[in-house]
Amino acid sequence: MTLDLPRAVFHEMTARQQLPRTPETELVMNGVQTVEDYSSCGEEGGALFGPYLYNALQVSARVAPGNQVIDLGCGSGRLLNLIASWNPEVSFVGTDLAPVMLETARRQAELLGLRNVTYLEADFSRLDDFGLHEADAIMSSMALHHLPDRVSLSRCFSSIVRVLKPSGQLYLMDFGRLRSRQAVEIFVGKVARTETPALSQDYRASLYAAFTPDDFDQEILRLGRMDVALHRSVIAPLLMVACTPAPGPAGQRAVNAFLRAQRQLSAHRRAELAQMRLFLRLGGLGFPL
Ligand SMILES: C[S@@+](CC[C@H](N)C(=O)[O-])C[C@H]1O[C@@H](n2cnc3c(N)ncnc32)[C@H](O)[C@@H]1O
């Protein structure tokens, strides 16, 4: 057992003030190498695959046959294609501003033979291509921290209010900003022990660019909905999920696909996924199994 967590907690508790935000240098991820590196982290066995399984089951529990679902900042589509394959009777639209990401997502969807997912070049902070109350559900994973500033985050939430049905389902997962630089470096150092330098650097940039739980709480108020809550991982808000409650467990097809994929994870990745489940469960977010 390492002393990482107690050290991080100590720094978080003693930080005098909130760490300032440093926006991502690459807001839209369109470099060919960037896309390739990022996409490979989402392959089976990659560092992002466990979080994708987690998000995929959470989203699956919030959709129903016939629904129209929008993914904000879908990236290379690895997560959205996974969700689409688990929920063939639901229609998904992935939005991103990076054409190279979108091309990668479309190619993979085609390889998988998916007919229920399309990809659209669109700014998710505006959602101009979507009409009033068009979506039954809106989801996002690790993308909101790519917005340049707080004003864009507010615009994004206003767009959600316009496009999402009044009682539509919401699942927005992202990193949360820590209070202290030392805690960020402890968590990045933990990742650096097993992952590539590029991924560790990407993780560091994400943690510095993340919005705070307070930022999210204020935006949730903008939604004017009592049923949307913010859940943050305990000990440190490394992960935050703003969501509606799942009406029940995910459908059997999604549950079976999740359990199959989970069994195939290495012991290390399975432990990471279990930790994510535990830390968010202790933050109030149940897992819909
Ligand atoms: C870190 S990736 C996350 C991708 C995917 N959701 C996942 O979970 O792996 C963030 C994505 O958001 C996209 N992005 C950033 N700002 C955007 C905006 N304003 N509108 C649409 N996409 C945006 C980037 O191009 C990038 O593909």
The ligand as an SDF file (V2000), in Angstrom:
LIG
                    3D

 27 29  0  0  0  0  0  0  0  0999 V2000
  -10.7380   14.2070  -24.1880 C   0  0  0  0  0  0  0  0  0  0  0  0
  -11.7780   14.0370  -25.5750 S   0  0  0  0  0  0  0  0  0  0  0  0
  -13.0700   13.0190  -24.9360 C   0  0  0  0  0  0  0  0  0  0  0  0
  -13.5900   12.0840  -25.9780 C   0  0  0  0  0  0  0  0  0  0  0  0
  -14.6100   11.0510  -25.5370 C   0  0  0  0  0  0  0  0  0  0  0  0
  -15.8250   11.6460  -25.0540 N   0  0  0  0  0  0  0  0  0  0  0  0
  -14.0520   10.1050  -24.4880 C   0  0  0  0  0  0  0  0  0  0  0  0
  -14.6850    9.9050  -23.4490 O   0  0  0  0  0  0  0  0  0  0  0  0
  -12.9910    9.5380  -24.7410 O   0  0  0  0  0  0  0  0  0  0  0  0
  -12.5580   15.6280  -25.7100 C   0  0  0  0  0  0  0  0  0  0  0  0
  -13.1340   15.8740  -27.1010 C   0  0  0  0  0  0  0  0  0  0  0  0
  -13.8860   17.0980  -27.0830 O   0  0  0  0  0  0  0  0  0  0  0  0
  -13.7000   17.7500  -28.3440 C   0  0  0  0  0  0  0  0  0  0  0  0
  -14.0810   19.1620  -28.1910 N   0  0  0  0  0  0  0  0  0  0  0  0
  -13.4550   20.1340  -27.5040 C   0  0  0  0  0  0  0  0  0  0  0  0
  -14.1670   21.2750  -27.5430 N   0  0  0  0  0  0  0  0  0  0  0  0
  -15.2860   21.0090  -28.2760 C   0  0  0  0  0  0  0  0  0  0  0  0
  -16.4370   21.7690  -28.6340 C   0  0  0  0  0  0  0  0  0  0  0  0
  -16.5870   23.0430  -28.2460 N   0  0  0  0  0  0  0  0  0  0  0  0
  -17.4030   21.1870  -29.3700 N   0  0  0  0  0  0  0  0  0  0  0  0
  -17.2820   19.8890  -29.7760 C   0  0  0  0  0  0  0  0  0  0  0  0
  -16.2190   19.1140  -29.4460 N   0  0  0  0  0  0  0  0  0  0  0  0
  -15.2360   19.6600  -28.7020 C   0  0  0  0  0  0  0  0  0  0  0  0
  -12.2380   17.5000  -28.6560 C   0  0  0  0  0  0  0  0  0  0  0  0
  -11.9640   17.6690  -30.0320 O   0  0  0  0  0  0  0  0  0  0  0  0
  -12.0710   16.0500  -28.1800 C   0  0  0  0  0  0  0  0  0  0  0  0
  -12.3120   15.1410  -29.2170 O   0  0  0  0  0  0  0  0  0  0  0  0
  1  2  1  0
  2  3  1  0
  2 10  1  0
  3  4  1  0
  4  5  1  0
  5  6  1  0
  5  7  1  0
  7  8  2  0
  7  9  1  0
 10 11  1  0
 11 12  1  0
 11 26  1  0
 12 13  1  0
 13 14  1  0
 13 24  1  0
 14 15  1  0
 14 23  1  0
 15 16  2  0
 16 17  1  0
 17 18  1  0
 17 23  2  0
 18 19  1  0
 18 20  2  0
 20 21  1  0
 21 22  2  0
 22 23  1  0
 24 25  1  0
 24 26  1  0
 26 27  1  0
M  CHG  2   2   1   9  -1
M  END
$$$$
